[in-house]
């Protein structure tokens, strides 16, 4: 396959992608909701530092979890009370074991009444610094191991994160149908991620088309399973909070769960599509096979890719639900009760819709790739025979 020259297009492409990210960030920041702050008064969460541990009564259980109380003198490092010395009472239990020492930095919750009184409490550890360091380490490892392709992959990942956080979520909070908001982000995410990796080629077009079709299949399958199993956004654990929020904001609760499935399946479907298209392209370059031969090769490659990726997808869903499964086992939940619970039905529907879409994506990708990537040039041997 002839690769298109992309040296002149790449700066324009990455510049356009950055402009799209900037526009998405502007849109998200221009449409804040801040529902919790409006409902709970003047509550703020700020980074703070422990100046002194005035008093503490602390014990540890066999697993090293701290319990007890601490009286702290703390100093906010930001916000309207920056630099002031405040007192905070820290209660440690199994669910909230935030053990602090002098000079430790943490997140302080400040509840300020209209009369000026302050109620302070320890909200949690300051984890943002560790998260940033872990992200930088991931980026460094990705670039060291994958080189330029790793940097391109990181750019695509950042683009997807920005589009979902700053475009899809604000759109949903403004009343846009969640599935429409997610699809509005999926298309540019696919284009930017795949063009970043493979450039402006027919291979990229085939992969984008195949991934989009596979994601659409996952959506349709989950819709059918949702109707069959009687599950929707109203079966979620946070439904009470969502209903309260929906009283003031036009949120389509029923469609939220469906949109989450689209996002969770996108990466796995993209992996299968890339694997099949890359394999078909290599067979086409090496053997100059016809369309039917390429389709058969793509099917074989798709079987291998699907088998591995389906396992990854199913185990990912099981992993997120593992603690709940453990609790079900401990409480000796009856099989009939277990298989008909909302949580179990939702997880099974998500896993099966994604896995089924993956299995269908492989042959669909093989078919599209065999038609669009097949070279029109005749093999060298056949060309010589025709000149006799």
URFENLIN-V77377 format. One record per backbone hydrogen bond with DSSP energy under -1.0 kcal/mol. NH is the residue of the N-H (numbers start at 0). CO is the residue of the C=O. E is the energy in kcal/mol with one decimal. If there is no record, write none. Layout:
nh->NH co->CO e->E
nh->NH co->CO e->E
This chain:
nh->9 co->5 e->-2.5
nh->12 co->8 e->-2.8
nh->13 co->9 e->-3.0
nh->14 co->10 e->-2.2
nh->15 co->11 e->-2.4
nh->16 co->12 e->-2.5
nh->17 co->13 e->-2.2
nh->18 co->14 e->-2.0
nh->19 co->15 e->-2.3
nh->20 co->16 e->-2.3
nh->21 co->17 e->-2.5
nh->22 co->18 e->-2.4
nh->23 co->19 e->-2.4
nh->24 co->20 e->-2.7
nh->25 co->21 e->-2.4
nh->26 co->22 e->-2.3
nh->27 co->23 e->-2.6
nh->28 co->24 e->-2.6
nh->29 co->25 e->-1.6
nh->37 co->33 e->-1.6
nh->38 co->34 e->-1.7
nh->39 co->35 e->-2.2
nh->42 co->40 e->-1.8
nh->43 co->109 e->-2.3
nh->45 co->107 e->-2.4
nh->47 co->105 e->-2.7
nh->48 co->74 e->-1.8
nh->49 co->103 e->-2.6
nh->50 co->72 e->-3.1
nh->51 co->72 e->-1.8
nh->53 co->70 e->-1.7
nh->54 co->70 e->-1.4
nh->56 co->68 e->-2.4
nh->58 co->66 e->-2.7
nh->60 co->64 e->-1.7
nh->63 co->60 e->-1.9
nh->66 co->58 e->-2.8
nh->67 co->91 e->-2.3
nh->68 co->56 e->-1.5
nh->69 co->89 e->-2.2
nh->70 co->54 e->-3.4
nh->71 co->87 e->-3.0
nh->72 co->51 e->-2.8
nh->73 co->85 e->-3.1
nh->74 co->48 e->-2.3
nh->76 co->46 e->-3.3
nh->81 co->78 e->-1.4
nh->82 co->75 e->-2.4
nh->83 co->80 e->-1.8
nh->85 co->73 e->-3.2
nh->87 co->71 e->-2.5
nh->89 co->69 e->-3.2
nh->91 co->67 e->-3.3
nh->92 co->95 e->-1.2
nh->102 co->49 e->-2.6
nh->103 co->100 e->-1.9
nh->105 co->47 e->-2.2
nh->106 co->123 e->-2.9
nh->107 co->45 e->-3.1
nh->108 co->120 e->-2.9
nh->109 co->43 e->-2.8
nh->110 co->118 e->-2.5
nh->111 co->41 e->-2.2
nh->112 co->116 e->-2.5
nh->115 co->112 e->-2.1
nh->118 co->110 e->-2.0
nh->120 co->108 e->-1.8
nh->122 co->106 e->-2.4
nh->123 co->106 e->-1.3
nh->126 co->124 e->-1.2
nh->130 co->126 e->-2.2
nh->131 co->127 e->-2.6
nh->132 co->128 e->-2.3
nh->133 co->129 e->-2.5
nh->134 co->130 e->-2.4
nh->135 co->131 e->-2.4
nh->136 co->132 e->-2.4
nh->137 co->133 e->-2.5
nh->138 co->134 e->-2.4
nh->139 co->135 e->-2.5
nh->140 co->136 e->-2.6
nh->141 co->137 e->-2.6
nh->142 co->138 e->-2.2
nh->143 co->139 e->-2.5
nh->144 co->140 e->-2.4
nh->145 co->141 e->-2.2
nh->146 co->142 e->-2.0
nh->148 co->145 e->-1.2
nh->150 co->146 e->-1.5
nh->151 co->147 e->-2.1
nh->152 co->148 e->-2.5
nh->153 co->149 e->-2.2
nh->154 co->150 e->-1.9
nh->155 co->151 e->-2.2
nh->156 co->152 e->-2.3
nh->157 co->153 e->-2.5
nh->158 co->154 e->-2.4
nh->159 co->155 e->-2.3
nh->160 co->156 e->-2.2
nh->161 co->157 e->-2.4
nh->162 co->158 e->-2.4
nh->163 co->159 e->-2.1
nh->164 co->160 e->-2.4
nh->165 co->161 e->-2.6
nh->166 co->162 e->-1.2
nh->167 co->162 e->-2.0
nh->168 co->163 e->-1.9
nh->170 co->166 e->-2.0
nh->171 co->167 e->-2.4
nh->172 co->168 e->-2.3
nh->173 co->169 e->-1.2
nh->174 co->171 e->-1.5
nh->175 co->170 e->-2.3
nh->180 co->176 e->-2.3
nh->181 co->177 e->-2.5
nh->182 co->178 e->-2.4
nh->183 co->179 e->-1.9
nh->185 co->181 e->-2.4
nh->186 co->182 e->-1.7
nh->188 co->184 e->-2.1
nh->189 co->185 e->-2.9
nh->190 co->186 e->-2.3
nh->191 co->187 e->-2.7
nh->192 co->188 e->-2.6
nh->193 co->189 e->-2.3
nh->194 co->190 e->-2.3
nh->195 co->191 e->-2.0
nh->196 co->192 e->-1.1
nh->197 co->193 e->-3.0
nh->198 co->194 e->-2.0
nh->200 co->198 e->-1.4
nh->204 co->200 e->-1.7
nh->205 co->201 e->-2.6
nh->206 co->202 e->-2.3
nh->207 co->203 e->-2.6
nh->208 co->204 e->-2.5
nh->209 co->205 e->-2.7
nh->210 co->206 e->-2.6
nh->211 co->207 e->-2.3
nh->212 co->208 e->-2.2
nh->213 co->209 e->-2.6
nh->214 co->210 e->-2.6
nh->215 co->211 e->-2.3
nh->216 co->212 e->-2.2
nh->217 co->213 e->-2.2
nh->218 co->214 e->-2.0
nh->219 co->215 e->-2.3
nh->220 co->216 e->-2.9
nh->221 co->217 e->-2.3
nh->222 co->218 e->-2.1
nh->223 co->219 e->-2.2
nh->224 co->220 e->-2.7
nh->225 co->221 e->-2.9
nh->226 co->222 e->-2.0
nh->227 co->223 e->-2.3
nh->228 co->224 e->-3.0
nh->230 co->225 e->-2.1
nh->234 co->231 e->-2.0
nh->235 co->232 e->-1.3
nh->238 co->235 e->-1.2
nh->241 co->237 e->-2.3
nh->242 co->238 e->-2.6
nh->243 co->239 e->-1.9
nh->244 co->240 e->-2.4
nh->245 co->241 e->-2.6
nh->247 co->244 e->-1.7
nh->248 co->244 e->-1.5
nh->250 co->248 e->-2.6
nh->252 co->250 e->-1.3
nh->255 co->252 e->-1.5
nh->258 co->254 e->-1.8
nh->259 co->255 e->-1.9
nh->260 co->256 e->-1.5
nh->261 co->257 e->-1.4
nh->262 co->258 e->-1.7
nh->263 co->259 e->-2.2
nh->264 co->260 e->-1.9
nh->265 co->261 e->-1.2
nh->268 co->264 e->-2.3
nh->269 co->265 e->-2.3
nh->270 co->266 e->-2.0
nh->271 co->267 e->-1.9
nh->272 co->268 e->-2.3
nh->273 co->269 e->-2.6
nh->274 co->270 e->-2.3
nh->275 co->271 e->-2.4
nh->276 co->272 e->-2.6
nh->277 co->273 e->-2.5
nh->278 co->274 e->-2.0
nh->279 co->275 e->-2.6
nh->280 co->276 e->-2.4
nh->281 co->277 e->-2.0
nh->282 co->278 e->-2.2
nh->283 co->279 e->-2.3
nh->284 co->280 e->-2.2
nh->285 co->281 e->-2.3
nh->286 co->282 e->-2.7
nh->287 co->283 e->-1.2
nh->293 co->289 e->-2.4
nh->294 co->290 e->-2.3
nh->295 co->291 e->-2.2
nh->296 co->292 e->-2.3
nh->297 co->293 e->-2.7
nh->298 co->294 e->-2.2
nh->299 co->295 e->-2.0
nh->300 co->296 e->-2.5
nh->301 co->297 e->-2.5
nh->302 co->298 e->-1.9
nh->303 co->299 e->-1.5
nh->304 co->300 e->-2.4
nh->305 co->301 e->-2.9
nh->306 co->302 e->-2.2
nh->307 co->303 e->-1.7
nh->308 co->304 e->-2.3
nh->309 co->305 e->-2.9
nh->310 co->306 e->-1.4
nh->311 co->307 e->-1.7
nh->312 co->308 e->-2.6
nh->313 co->309 e->-2.9
nh->314 co->310 e->-2.5
nh->315 co->311 e->-1.8
nh->316 co->312 e->-1.9
nh->317 co->313 e->-2.4
nh->318 co->314 e->-2.7
nh->319 co->315 e->-1.7
nh->324 co->320 e->-2.1
nh->325 co->321 e->-2.3
nh->326 co->322 e->-2.2
nh->327 co->323 e->-2.3
nh->328 co->324 e->-2.1
nh->329 co->325 e->-2.4
nh->330 co->326 e->-2.4
nh->331 co->328 e->-1.1
nh->332 co->327 e->-2.1
nh->337 co->333 e->-3.0
nh->338 co->334 e->-2.6
nh->340 co->337 e->-1.3
nh->344 co->340 e->-2.4
nh->345 co->341 e->-2.5
nh->346 co->342 e->-2.2
nh->347 co->343 e->-2.6
nh->348 co->344 e->-2.5
nh->349 co->345 e->-2.5
nh->350 co->346 e->-2.6
nh->351 co->347 e->-2.9
nh->352 co->348 e->-2.2
nh->353 co->349 e->-2.0
nh->354 co->350 e->-2.5
nh->355 co->351 e->-2.7
nh->356 co->352 e->-2.1
nh->357 co->353 e->-2.1
nh->358 co->354 e->-2.3
nh->359 co->355 e->-1.8
nh->360 co->356 e->-2.0
nh->361 co->357 e->-1.5
nh->363 co->359 e->-1.6
nh->364 co->360 e->-3.0
nh->365 co->361 e->-2.4
nh->366 co->362 e->-2.4
nh->367 co->363 e->-2.5
nh->368 co->364 e->-2.9
nh->369 co->365 e->-2.3
nh->370 co->366 e->-1.4
nh->371 co->367 e->-2.3
nh->372 co->368 e->-2.6
nh->382 co->378 e->-1.9
nh->383 co->379 e->-1.8
nh->384 co->380 e->-1.7
nh->385 co->381 e->-1.6
nh->386 co->383 e->-1.1
nh->387 co->384 e->-1.2
